[in-house]
């Protein structure tokens, strides 16, 4: 395909999928010509775009044509692909107007579906990449291997990876990233929303971990925090988008995700395993006759607050938060604050159901010790070969994102098991995984059986990592609620 045919294919694609009006076709084509340094056009070399064409495939064809013609080097392909798709993508205000019209006329679910689909079609959400990530269910959890992002075993490197080198934008999620060339964000589009009377915006993650994974971000660049206002903003969000869940990472290093410098929440359209978990016990409080609290049947320490009334949710969750951030029990290794800083925080996550609002409050601590320098309530060292990165909001809800290196490493372990061979020296750190997987086989070592046993083993390991993060067992969680006036 010639360069001009590839350009025409993209322009036609934009007309069909990106709301490019006929009036703007010449303008958009000329913009692409300018990007590629082309100053002539015969009007020929038209192309027919198939209905199932993807932006990735069309951009691959353009990249191939341009590199063959010497218009740019393959090393610069990402830069040019982003510039060209930015030329074809709706301006933010135009997109916001269409979203608002769909929200009024068709409802929130249809509006969000349209916006997500648009972000895929403009090549901001890399769905074709995400679909290649292995993903399976095991032991009541969802496990996925993330091949799209590097592993950050050092939380300080993870944080530095989201900071700005030149101070603009201040971080990777500031609103100023919309269309910013410096980070190849020309196709990033956001939707303005109001949470707690404040200006926020919603955008989708280019490398999301679950269905329609996105973030709600404060327009103001200020550090992550959780207070009563957080619970109000979360309820505002699910009132606006009741088909989504929304949650907030604990504002603590080592367990609170990698972007602690900018207040934001995460959510999307998937029901995560913790949302489906039942209750060990249900407690009541005469002060809140229309609400209950539940000790969730979950490996981590989770309290579920349920009420049809927003004020109940905000008041009860704030009482739990206020108690936990000052809670001390040295016998359990829980110290709220020391010379190293604050250690206790919560991760709230909210869904709207037939029962009303269901806020799951996850109690977290990032305290360290000589035995556990990476965190007492973190994945313990025997599991680091599988997961050493922070156990943030998404994993605490039962969706584990494992590093991409595991795809080849575990395949090698499986091959050794199938061949009844011992571990090699380079795979020696997988001794526990190897032994436990073999024990699950009952002697049969066919490739399919070994893979199924390995997946079962990974789910078991992830479940044990979740248990490592628990600050209380179920009885201790109930006693904690008793001290707040909640009884069986």
C-alpha positions, -999 to +999 in steps of 0.1 A: +000+000+000+013+035-009+016+063+017-013+081+002-036+050+002-027+044+038-035+080+047-068+078+028-077+046+046-072+064+080-093+094+069-121+071+058-118+052+091-121+085+110-153+093+090-168+060+100-156+057+136-143+090+149-171+114+139-149+132+113-174+153+092-172+155+055-164+192+057-132+184+076-119+156+054-095+178+033-084+197+063-076+165+082-058+150+052-037+181+048-028+180+084-014+145+080+005+157+049+021+184+070+031+160+097+048+137+071+063+165+051+042+158+020+035+188-002+017+173-032-013+150-038-028+137-070-061+128-054-057+091-064-047+061-044-081+058-027-086+030-002-116+010+010-118+005+047-133-027+059-159-024+086-138-045+110-106-024+105-087-015+137-066+016+142-036-006+150-038-024+116-043+008+097-014+025+115+008-005+109+001-002+072+009+035+073+040+029+093+052+003+068+046+026+038+063+056+055+094+037+066+098+022+031+095+057+016+120+071+042+095+095+057+104+085+092+125+059+110+108+030+127+121+042+160+100+073+157+068+054+147+050+059+180+055+096+178+041+098+143+012+074+149+002+095+179+004+128+159-016+114+130-044+100+152-045+132+171-052+150+138-083+127+133-097+127+168-125+150+180-115+181+199-123+178+237-152+202+237-169+184+207-165+150+223-179+164+256-210+177+238-217+143+222-212+125+255-236+150+272-262+145+246-260+107+249-261+110+287-294+130+284-310+110+257-298+074+262-286+072+298-252+068+315-244+033+304-249+040+267-229+073+271-200+055+288-200+027+263-198+052+235-170+071+251-150+040+258-155+027+223-143+061+209-112+059+230-105+024+216-111+035+180-089+066+183-061+043+195-058+058+230-070+027+248-047-001+235-074-028+235-055-050+210-026-050+233-048-057+264-065-086+247-031-104+244-026-104+282-033-139+297-062-138+320-080-165+340-101-172+371-086-193+399-095-199+436-122-172+435-097-145+421-090-131+386-054-134+376-039-115+346-003-113+333+005-077+323+027-078+292+022-041+284+040-025+313+073-030+330+075-045+365+083-020+393+097-040+421+109-008+438+080+015+447+102+045+445+109+038+408+071+033+403+064+068+417+092+085+398+079+070+366+047+091+370+064+124+378+072+151+352+108+158+344+103+194+333+073+202+356+046+203+329+023+187+333+030+180+370+023+143+367+009+117+343-027+122+352-030+160+353-057+174+330-030+193+311-020+159+296-050+161+272-034+164+238+001+169+252+027+160+226+055+155+252+039+123+264+023+112+231-012+120+246-027+137+215-056+113+215-063+114+253-098+127+258-116+134+291-151+140+303-158+167+329-178+156+359-187+172+393-179+153+425-186+169+459-192+203+442-157+202+427-144+200+391-131+165+383-128+146+350-131+110+338-107+093+314-100+057+304-067+040+311-047+031+279-036-001+295-066-010+317-067-041+339-105-048+336-136-038+316-137-001+309-110+007+335-108+044+340-098+071+365-117+100+380-092+128+386-093+161+405-086+191+382-065+204+411-031+187+414-029+178+451-019+147+470-041+117+475-061+117+507-092+101+522-117+119+545-155+122+548-156+142+516-141+112+497-171+091+506-194+119+494-176+121+461-176+084+456-214+083+461-218+112+437-199+092+411-221+060+414-252+082+414-241+095+380-228+062+367-246+034+386-232+007+363-196+014+375-178+008+407-154+034+420-127+033+446-097+050+461-062+037+469-049+041+504-028+073+504+003+055+516+036+046+500+042+009+492+005+000+492-013+030+476-004+027+440+021+047+421+004+081+417+001+095+452+008+131+443-025+136+425-059+130+440-078+104+419-101+073+420-102+042+399-133+024+386-150+008+357-176-016+345-165-049+359-178-067+390-146-077+409-144-108+431-145-089+464-178-073+453-193-108+451-179-120+484-205-128+511-205-117+547-192-137+577-215-117+600-238-087+599-239-060+626-263-033+635-262+000+653-293+017+668-279+051+656-283+039+620-315+019+617-313+018+579-278+006+577-257-025+584-220-033+585-207-066+574-174-084+580-167-096+545-157-132+538-124-121+522-087-129+527-079-092+533-096-071+561-127-056+546-158-040+563-188-035+541-212-006+549-246-009+533-274+016+533-299+032+509-289+066+523-259+086+513-255+103+547-253+070+565-226+058+542-205+090+546-209+091+584-203+054+591-173+052+568-158+083+583-162+068+618-144+037+607-116+057+590-111+080+620-108+050+643-084+030+621-060+058+613-053+061+651-056+024+660-026+008+677-021-028+686+016-036+690+008-073+696-005-074+661+023-052+647-001-023+641+014+011+648-005+041+633+024+065+632+061+067+641+093+085+630+088+070+596+054+086+591+018+076+590+011+038+585-027+032+588-051+042+560-082+028+543-091+020+507-128+026+501-146+011+471-182+016+462-209-002+442-246+005+439-269-025+442-305-034+450-296-029+486-284+006+480-249+018+484-223-008+493-190+007+505-163-018+510-137-003+534-103-021+532-081-016+562-045-012+552-011-007+569+023-001+554+043-007+585+077-024+580+099-045+603+133-060+603+118-093+592+096-077+566+114-046+552+090-044+523+060-043+546+045-065+573+011-065+556+026-069+521+033-100+500+058-120+521+093-128+506+084-163+496+059-149+471+081-121+456+090-143+427+054-140+417+045-105+430+066-080+448+049-048+436+024-029+457-009-046+464-031-017+455-068-011+453-075-034+423-056-064+437-071-059+471-104-065+454-093-098+439-079-089+404-042-097+405-019-081+379+013-101+376+045-090+358+049-099+321+082-118+328+061-146+343+046-157+310+079-171+297+092-181+332+062-201+341+060-217+307+095-229+313+086-243+347+056-260+332+078-276+305+102-289+331+073-304+351+058-320+320+091-336+312+097-347+348+129-327+350+143-307+379+144-269+380+173-252+363+196-229+381+180-198+365+146-208+378+156-218+413+135-190+428+104-209+416+111-239+439+079-235+460+058-229+428+074-260+412+068-283+442+033-272+449+023-275+412+037-310+411+017-319+442-015-308+425-010-332+396-015-366+413+012-380+390-003-370+356+019-346+337+002-338+303+007-302+292-029-292+297-030-308+332+002-290+341-011-257+329-043-261+348-023-270+380-001-240+375-031-217+372-046-232+403-012-226+421-011-190+410-046-184+423-036-200+456-005-178+458-025-147+451-049-157+478-021-161+503-007-127+493-041-112+501-040-129+535-006-113+541-023-079+537-049-086+564-044-065+595-072-084+614-088-118+613-126-120+611-131-120+649-108-091+654-126-072+627-160-078+644-144-066+677-132-035+660-167-027+649-181-035+684-159-006+697-178+017+673-212+006+686-220-022+660-232-055+674-247-087+661 
